[in-house]
Amino acid sequence: MTTKKPETLLIHPSREVPAGFRSLVPSTERASTVLFDSVAKWKQRSGLDESTYVYGTMGTPTTRDLQNRIADWEGGHNSVLFPSGLAAVAYAFLPFVEPGDHVLVPSNAYEPVKTLANGLLKRMNVTVEYYDPAIGAGISAQIRANTKLVWVETPGSITMELSDLPAIAAAAHAAGALVAIDNTYSAGWYLRAFEKGADISVHALTKYPAGHSDLVMGSITTKDESTWRRVKEMALQTGQCVAPDDVYLVLRGLPTMPMRIKHAERVALSIAHWLKTRPEVKLVLHPALPDCPGHDIWKRDFTGSTGVFSFVLQDQHGADAAARLIDSLELFGIGASWAGIGSLALTYDLSKSRTDWPHPGALIRLNIGLEDEGDLRADLERGFAAL
């Protein structure tokens, strides 16, 4: 046998690593090139065959592990991973619409969704129409012959309205349209989207699954194979893929996700009840509170709540006052997103984005992290003192 040179042995080692290693921690496979056993197998390759591997962008054991866990968690057929939550939102629309089609989006939609709808979709000559998130079965009046997809966000990520997903899905399906839902609020857990009629569930894995505000990622889980194939085919055609080390961090976050959510749920609900007693607060928007719009729907369709909710200040406290409150906080950070370990606070001017919002006054959204409840209350006390 010819002895290989040292520089060759660095690439083609002569000694094999022993098999049989097992760990509680998922492995991280990094790859662009994937090797095949023969030319024949290379010629048979398919990026849609989930039992094989073709190229790094088309799946590795690490990405397949995560997508399988997300599909199991949400009770769907299969998942596709995307480099951000917004990318996943886009691919809930793009495989299913063509020029001349019509889609329905709720007026309380996440602002980047509106940017997508009013930007790329309109440039594609797709008509975007907005609907009242509380419309329920009445949405049938807005569904057209060319309506291909109805987008649902329940609750709204800022104003927290609940939508009647089963009623919306029944109306959409009767007209042959698909229903896609942003299921990030419930972490795909407290709302079983497919059982309530959704065809597509979008999840910002950035939030509760990753849980530490250190990466961005999204997923689409579908109810059936044919819908999954349409998403997967377009993802392959446009090179959508995720970094293995980011995938590992999400895999690491998944086992602790239920405990983190339950802590956030308990503390958020307690603080929401406390805020209702504050004279500075006009309205607390938390789905689990009986006076929150759509509470009956939440009680019927959801099995719990999470750590994000909003409250509206009394009319005399305007935008400047809300900014003073937030600026004075020490534990609540000022920044986008939610569901990480640290609490966050932001204020929103809905007059610029909502013509149908019925509650004037400054709105503040809180994300409850993993801090001690008493410390968070004391921090909010400091904020109210700044008013």
Phi, psi and omega in degrees: 000134180287132179283128180281151179286155183304320182293331175288321180295337176293334181259324181237080185295150181274344182249135180269145174286133183298142178279173174096005180286134177226144180215154173290339184267130178298145178281161179242110180263125178248126183200141160255294177284135173245130184271145180247155181283338183201163175296324180300316179291325176299318182290339182268003188296151176208128178291346178268356178271104184285355179269355181230174179234139187240311183200161185302325180288344187258004176125141175228170176305328180291312180291323178296322178301312181293314183296325178294320180292321179294317179297318177296316182299318183271352180073033181253182180287306181196167183235159171233136182263146181226157186287356174199165176296321180294324176299320178296320176302313182301320183278358167280339178261308197301321181290350190243002182234152176224166176308133181097350180279170184230137176229155179244133183228137180288151182292341180266017185298150172310132188306317177299334175293319177295323177298317176297314183295317183277350181253269186301314183297319179292326176293335176278002182066035172262126180281126178251126178237138181263148179228157177293124183299341179265014188290329180059225182296342179296350180295341180302332179290340180259353179279130181251175178296332182257016176286121184256334185207140173244124180265136182232136170232113183218117356284164174299139190287353176240310186264351166068017175295146176261140176251148180277085184301314179301320181291319178296318180295319180298317180293317181295314183294327178298334180260005178082017180262153176273157176238124177242141183231139167278106186257023184293321183305314184277001184059024181069014188240306185282348172231116179274089193300320183288327177292336181264003172116353181290150174260332185224130176242120179259139184222127171278098179295345172310327192269247189298320180299310177288306166079000186232013176056036182236012177198165172236139180192154177221167177217151167240126174244137183244159181284329184221171185290319185296321177293318178300317182298322180294320177293313183296318180299315180290325177298320178293318183294333183251010172069030179286126180203170183231154183282136184298325181290326174294319178300318179301319181295324175292317177301323179291328181282334187303314184298332180266356184302313181301321180291320179295318180296316182296322176296312181299319179299311183297312184290318180299316181294321178296315179293324177299315177297320179295319180298329179296339180271353184280132180293338181283347188256128179271322188207136174249126183254090179226122188305332182279353177274134185302332181267007176282135179307126179086012182304321181298324177292317178302316182296326181282317192259336185254152176252004178181178177234170183238206193261006182248132177200174185228163171216154182248130178284158174303155189302329182288347179259102183270199184298321179296321179294318178299320178295320178298317178303309184292319181298335183274351182285145180254325183267327179279118177282161177253109182180164182283171180078185179190179176078009174274185183286337182259143179285150183225155175217137176217153174247149185230141174258096185285347179296339181273345185233347184228121175269347185252011182280122190269002187242095176294158183117161183286131178255135177238128176256135177248141164248124179268123179265218186254013180289169176293138182299317181299321179293322179292320177298316179298323178294318178293326174302319178298320179295315179296326177298330181288343178293000000 
